[in-house]
Amino acid sequence: MRNLVWCPLGVVAVALRLPDIRQVIPFKHPLDCVQTLGNFNMMGQYRIHTPETIAYMEEYLDRFHRMKDIFFEF
């Protein structure tokens, strides 16, 4: 079940494969966004959270919210 989180990352990676030079950066942003959401989800499954893990989760969530607008373009 934990590996199921990474399926969307594979789907996005395949959908955005082989970009030309102009598309490398715009295609990298959706991949980073999905990966960040996956990292947040994986850390959320920890049984015990410390201040460090909560800080990581907050960082992942903030990063996701900063990058999620890239999906409106596509």
N, CA, C and O atoms as a GROMACS GRO file, in nm:
protein
  296
    1MET      N    1   0.082  -0.120   0.000
    1MET     CA    2   0.000   0.000   0.000
    1MET      C    3   0.086   0.126   0.000
    1MET      O    4   0.051   0.225  -0.064
    2ARG      N    5   0.198   0.122   0.072
    2ARG     CA    6   0.283   0.240   0.076
    2ARG      C    7   0.342   0.274  -0.060
    2ARG      O    8   0.364   0.391  -0.090
    3ASN      N    9   0.369   0.174  -0.141
    3ASN     CA   10   0.424   0.199  -0.274
    3ASN      C   11   0.321   0.255  -0.370
    3ASN      O   12   0.357   0.309  -0.475
    4LEU      N   13   0.195   0.242  -0.337
    4LEU     CA   14   0.089   0.293  -0.422
    4LEU      C   15   0.098   0.445  -0.439
    4LEU      O   16   0.052   0.500  -0.539
    5VAL      N   17   0.156   0.511  -0.342
    5VAL     CA   18   0.171   0.657  -0.346
    5VAL      C   19   0.258   0.698  -0.464
    5VAL      O   20   0.240   0.807  -0.519
    6TRP      N   21   0.352   0.614  -0.504
    6TRP     CA   22   0.446   0.651  -0.609
    6TRP      C   23   0.393   0.622  -0.748
    6TRP      O   24   0.458   0.660  -0.846
    7CYS      N   25   0.278   0.557  -0.761
    7CYS     CA   26   0.220   0.531  -0.893
    7CYS      C   27   0.190   0.660  -0.970
    7CYS      O   28   0.222   0.667  -1.089
    8PRO      N   29   0.130   0.762  -0.907
    8PRO     CA   30   0.108   0.887  -0.983
    8PRO      C   31   0.237   0.950  -1.033
    8PRO      O   32   0.238   1.013  -1.139
    9LEU      N   33   0.346   0.935  -0.958
    9LEU     CA   34   0.474   0.990  -1.003
    9LEU      C   35   0.519   0.921  -1.131
    9LEU      O   36   0.568   0.987  -1.223
   10GLY      N   37   0.503   0.791  -1.137
   10GLY     CA   38   0.538   0.718  -1.259
   10GLY      C   39   0.450   0.757  -1.377
   10GLY      O   40   0.499   0.771  -1.489
   11VAL      N   41   0.323   0.776  -1.351
   11VAL     CA   42   0.230   0.816  -1.458
   11VAL      C   43   0.268   0.953  -1.513
   11VAL      O   44   0.273   0.973  -1.634
   12VAL      N   45   0.296   1.047  -1.425
   12VAL     CA   46   0.334   1.182  -1.469
   12VAL      C   47   0.468   1.176  -1.543
   12VAL      O   48   0.485   1.243  -1.645
   13ALA      N   49   0.561   1.096  -1.493
   13ALA     CA   50   0.693   1.086  -1.558
   13ALA      C   51   0.679   1.030  -1.699
   13ALA      O   52   0.745   1.078  -1.791
   14VAL      N   53   0.596   0.929  -1.718
   14VAL     CA   54   0.577   0.871  -1.851
   14VAL      C   55   0.504   0.970  -1.942
   14VAL      O   56   0.538   0.983  -2.060
   15ALA      N   57   0.406   1.039  -1.887
   15ALA     CA   58   0.329   1.134  -1.968
   15ALA      C   59   0.415   1.251  -2.014
   15ALA      O   60   0.390   1.310  -2.119
   16LEU      N   61   0.515   1.285  -1.937
   16LEU     CA   62   0.597   1.402  -1.967
   16LEU      C   63   0.738   1.364  -2.014
   16LEU      O   64   0.830   1.446  -2.005
   17ARG      N   65   0.755   1.243  -2.063
   17ARG     CA   66   0.889   1.199  -2.103
   17ARG      C   67   0.931   1.264  -2.235
   17ARG      O   68   0.849   1.307  -2.316
   18LEU      N   69   1.060   1.268  -2.252
   18LEU     CA   70   1.123   1.319  -2.373
   18LEU      C   71   1.080   1.461  -2.410
   18LEU      O   72   1.039   1.484  -2.524
   19PRO      N   73   1.090   1.554  -2.318
   19PRO     CA   74   1.059   1.693  -2.355
   19PRO      C   75   1.172   1.752  -2.439
   19PRO      O   76   1.286   1.709  -2.429
   20ASP      N   77   1.138   1.849  -2.522
   20ASP     CA   78   1.244   1.918  -2.594
   20ASP      C   79   1.306   2.023  -2.502
   20ASP      O   80   1.264   2.037  -2.387
   21ILE      N   81   1.403   2.095  -2.550
   21ILE     CA   82   1.479   2.188  -2.467
   21ILE      C   83   1.390   2.293  -2.400
   21ILE      O   84   1.414   2.328  -2.285
   22ARG      N   85   1.288   2.343  -2.469
   22ARG     CA   86   1.200   2.445  -2.412
   22ARG      C   87   1.112   2.390  -2.301
   22ARG      O   88   1.065   2.466  -2.216
   23GLN      N   89   1.088   2.261  -2.301
   23GLN     CA   90   0.992   2.202  -2.208
   23GLN      C   91   1.054   2.138  -2.085
   23GLN      O   92   0.981   2.089  -1.999
   24VAL      N   93   1.184   2.135  -2.075
   24VAL     CA   94   1.250   2.064  -1.964
   24VAL      C   95   1.207   2.122  -1.829
   24VAL      O   96   1.165   2.046  -1.742
   25ILE      N   97   1.217   2.251  -1.810
   25ILE     CA   98   1.182   2.312  -1.682
   25ILE      C   99   1.032   2.303  -1.654
   25ILE      O  100   0.995   2.263  -1.543
   26PRO      N  101   0.943   2.337  -1.749
   26PRO     CA  102   0.800   2.323  -1.719
   26PRO      C  103   0.760   2.178  -1.689
   26PRO      O  104   0.666   2.157  -1.612
   27PHE      N  105   0.826   2.079  -1.746
   27PHE     CA  106   0.792   1.940  -1.719
   27PHE      C  107   0.850   1.893  -1.587
   27PHE      O  108   0.798   1.800  -1.526
   28LYS      N  109   0.957   1.956  -1.542
   28LYS     CA  110   1.019   1.918  -1.415
   28LYS      C  111   0.931   1.960  -1.297
   28LYS      O  112   0.929   1.890  -1.195
   29HIS      N  113   0.861   2.069  -1.308
   29HIS     CA  114   0.778   2.119  -1.199
   29HIS      C  115   0.666   2.023  -1.160
   29HIS      O  116   0.647   1.998  -1.041
   30PRO      N  117   0.589   1.967  -1.255
   30PRO     CA  118   0.486   1.871  -1.213
   30PRO      C  119   0.545   1.747  -1.146
   30PRO      O  120   0.487   1.694  -1.052
   31LEU      N  121   0.661   1.701  -1.194
   31LEU     CA  122   0.724   1.586  -1.132
   31LEU      C  123   0.764   1.616  -0.988
   31LEU      O  124   0.742   1.535  -0.898
   32ASP      N  125   0.822   1.734  -0.966
   32ASP     CA  126   0.859   1.774  -0.831
   32ASP      C  127   0.737   1.787  -0.741
   32ASP      O  128   0.741   1.749  -0.624
   33CYS      N  129   0.629   1.840  -0.795
   33CYS     CA  130   0.507   1.860  -0.718
   33CYS      C  131   0.449   1.725  -0.672
   33CYS      O  132   0.412   1.710  -0.556
   34VAL      N  133   0.442   1.629  -0.763
   34VAL     CA  134   0.388   1.497  -0.728
   34VAL      C  135   0.480   1.426  -0.630
   34VAL      O  136   0.433   1.360  -0.537
   35GLN      N  137   0.611   1.439  -0.650
   35GLN     CA  138   0.706   1.376  -0.559
   35GLN      C  139   0.695   1.436  -0.419
   35GLN      O  140   0.702   1.364  -0.320
   36THR      N  141   0.679   1.566  -0.411
   36THR     CA  142   0.664   1.632  -0.281
   36THR      C  143   0.539   1.585  -0.210
   36THR      O  144   0.542   1.563  -0.088
   37LEU      N  145   0.431   1.570  -0.282
   37LEU     CA  146   0.307   1.520  -0.222
   37LEU      C  147   0.324   1.375  -0.175
   37LEU      O  148   0.272   1.338  -0.070
   38GLY      N  149   0.397   1.296  -0.251
   38GLY     CA  150   0.426   1.158  -0.208
   38GLY      C  151   0.510   1.154  -0.083
   38GLY      O  152   0.485   1.072   0.006
   39ASN      N  153   0.611   1.241  -0.074
   39ASN     CA  154   0.694   1.247   0.047
   39ASN      C  155   0.610   1.287   0.168
   39ASN      O  156   0.626   1.231   0.276
   40PHE      N  157   0.521   1.383   0.150
   40PHE     CA  158   0.433   1.425   0.259
   40PHE      C  159   0.347   1.307   0.306
   40PHE      O  160   0.332   1.284   0.426
   41ASN      N  161   0.291   1.235   0.211
   41ASN     CA  162   0.205   1.122   0.244
   41ASN      C  163   0.283   1.012   0.317
   41ASN      O  164   0.234   0.955   0.414
   42MET      N  165   0.403   0.983   0.270
   42MET     CA  166   0.484   0.880   0.335
   42MET      C  167   0.519   0.918   0.479
   42MET      O  168   0.514   0.834   0.569
   43MET      N  169   0.554   1.042   0.501
   43MET     CA  170   0.586   1.085   0.637
   43MET      C  171   0.463   1.088   0.725
   43MET      O  172   0.471   1.066   0.846
   44GLY      N  173   0.348   1.114   0.665
   44GLY     CA  174   0.223   1.113   0.741
   44GLY      C  175   0.187   0.976   0.793
   44GLY      O  176   0.106   0.964   0.885
   45GLN      N  177   0.245   0.871   0.736
   45GLN     CA  178   0.216   0.735   0.779
   45GLN      C  179   0.304   0.688   0.894
   45GLN      O  180   0.287   0.577   0.944
   46TYR      N  181   0.398   0.772   0.938
   46TYR     CA  182   0.480   0.736   1.054
   46TYR      C  183   0.390   0.718   1.175
   46TYR      O  184   0.290   0.787   1.190
   47ARG      N  185   0.426   0.624   1.261
   47ARG     CA  186   0.347   0.599   1.382
   47ARG      C  187   0.372   0.706   1.488
   47ARG      O  188   0.282   0.739   1.566
   48ILE      N  189   0.492   0.758   1.492
   48ILE     CA  190   0.528   0.859   1.592
   48ILE      C  191   0.592   0.977   1.519
   48ILE      O  192   0.675   0.958   1.429
   49HIS      N  193   0.553   1.097   1.558
   49HIS     CA  194   0.609   1.217   1.496
   49HIS      C  195   0.688   1.296   1.599
   49HIS      O  196   0.645   1.312   1.713
   50THR      N  197   0.802   1.345   1.556
   50THR     CA  198   0.886   1.432   1.636
   50THR      C  199   0.876   1.573   1.578
   50THR      O  200   0.818   1.591   1.470
   51PRO      N  201   0.929   1.670   1.646
   51PRO     CA  202   0.928   1.805   1.586
   51PRO      C  203   0.998   1.810   1.450
   51PRO      O  204   0.960   1.889   1.364
   52GLU      N  205   1.101   1.725   1.431
   52GLU     CA  206   1.170   1.723   1.303
   52GLU      C  207   1.082   1.668   1.192
   52GLU      O  208   1.079   1.724   1.082
   53THR      N  209   1.009   1.560   1.219
   53THR     CA  210   0.924   1.503   1.115
   53THR      C  211   0.808   1.597   1.082
   53THR      O  212   0.767   1.608   0.966
   54ILE      N  213   0.757   1.665   1.181
   54ILE     CA  214   0.650   1.762   1.157
   54ILE      C  215   0.702   1.879   1.074
   54ILE      O  216   0.633   1.930   0.987
   55ALA      N  217   0.826   1.920   1.102
   55ALA     CA  218   0.886   2.028   1.022
   55ALA      C  219   0.904   1.985   0.877
   55ALA      O  220   0.879   2.063   0.786
   56TYR      N  221   0.947   1.860   0.856
   56TYR     CA  222   0.959   1.809   0.720
   56TYR      C  223   0.823   1.808   0.650
   56TYR      O  224   0.811   1.848   0.535
   57MET      N  225   0.721   1.761   0.721
   57MET     CA  226   0.588   1.755   0.662
   57MET      C  227   0.536   1.894   0.626
   57MET      O  228   0.477   1.913   0.520
   58GLU      N  229   0.560   1.991   0.714
   58GLU     CA  230   0.518   2.128   0.684
   58GLU      C  231   0.592   2.182   0.561
   58GLU      O  232   0.534   2.252   0.478
   59GLU      N  233   0.720   2.149   0.551
   59GLU     CA  234   0.799   2.193   0.436
   59GLU      C  235   0.747   2.130   0.307
   59GLU      O  236   0.734   2.198   0.206
   60TYR      N  237   0.718   2.000   0.311
   60TYR     CA  238   0.663   1.932   0.193
   60TYR      C  239   0.528   1.991   0.153
   60TYR      O  240   0.502   2.012   0.035
   61LEU      N  241   0.443   2.017   0.251
   61LEU     CA  242   0.311   2.071   0.221
   61LEU      C  243   0.320   2.213   0.165
   61LEU      O  244   0.250   2.247   0.069
   62ASP      N  245   0.406   2.295   0.223
   62ASP     CA  246   0.426   2.432   0.170
   62ASP      C  247   0.480   2.428   0.028
   62ASP      O  248   0.436   2.505  -0.058
   63ARG      N  249   0.576   2.338   0.004
   63ARG     CA  250   0.633   2.327  -0.130
   63ARG      C  251   0.527   2.282  -0.230
   63ARG      O  252   0.523   2.334  -0.342
   64PHE      N  253   0.443   2.186  -0.191
   64PHE     CA  254   0.336   2.142  -0.280
   64PHE      C  255   0.243   2.257  -0.316
   64PHE      O  256   0.208   2.276  -0.432
   65HIS      N  257   0.203   2.335  -0.216
   65HIS     CA  258   0.110   2.446  -0.242
   65HIS      C  259   0.174   2.554  -0.329
   65HIS      O  260   0.104   2.622  -0.404
   66ARG      N  261   0.305   2.571  -0.318
   66ARG     CA  262   0.373   2.668  -0.405
   66ARG      C  263   0.377   2.621  -0.550
   66ARG      O  264   0.376   2.704  -0.642
   67MET      N  265   0.381   2.489  -0.572
   67MET     CA  266   0.401   2.436  -0.707
   67MET      C  267   0.273   2.384  -0.772
   67MET      O  268   0.275   2.355  -0.892
   68LYS      N  269   0.164   2.372  -0.701
   68LYS     CA  270   0.045   2.306  -0.755
   68LYS      C  271  -0.019   2.380  -0.871
   68LYS      O  272  -0.093   2.320  -0.950
   69ASP      N  273   0.008   2.508  -0.885
   69ASP     CA  274  -0.052   2.587  -0.994
   69ASP      C  275  -0.002   2.543  -1.131
   69ASP      O  276  -0.064   2.577  -1.232
   70ILE      N  277   0.107   2.469  -1.137
   70ILE     CA  278   0.160   2.423  -1.265
   70ILE      C  279   0.058   2.333  -1.336
   70ILE      O  280   0.058   2.326  -1.459
   71PHE      N  281  -0.028   2.265  -1.261
   71PHE     CA  282  -0.126   2.176  -1.321
   71PHE      C  283  -0.240   2.252  -1.391
   71PHE      O  284  -0.306   2.196  -1.478
   72PHE      N  285  -0.262   2.377  -1.353
   72PHE     CA  286  -0.364   2.456  -1.420
   72PHE      C  287  -0.324   2.489  -1.564
   72PHE      O  288  -0.411   2.511  -1.648
   73GLU      N  289  -0.193   2.494  -1.591
   73GLU     CA  290  -0.146   2.523  -1.726
   73GLU      C  291  -0.173   2.408  -1.821
   73GLU      O  292  -0.193   2.430  -1.940
   74PHE      N  293  -0.173   2.285  -1.769
   74PHE     CA  294  -0.188   2.168  -1.854
   74PHE      C  295  -0.330   2.119  -1.851
   74PHE      O  296  -0.363   2.020  -1.917
   0.00000   0.00000   0.00000
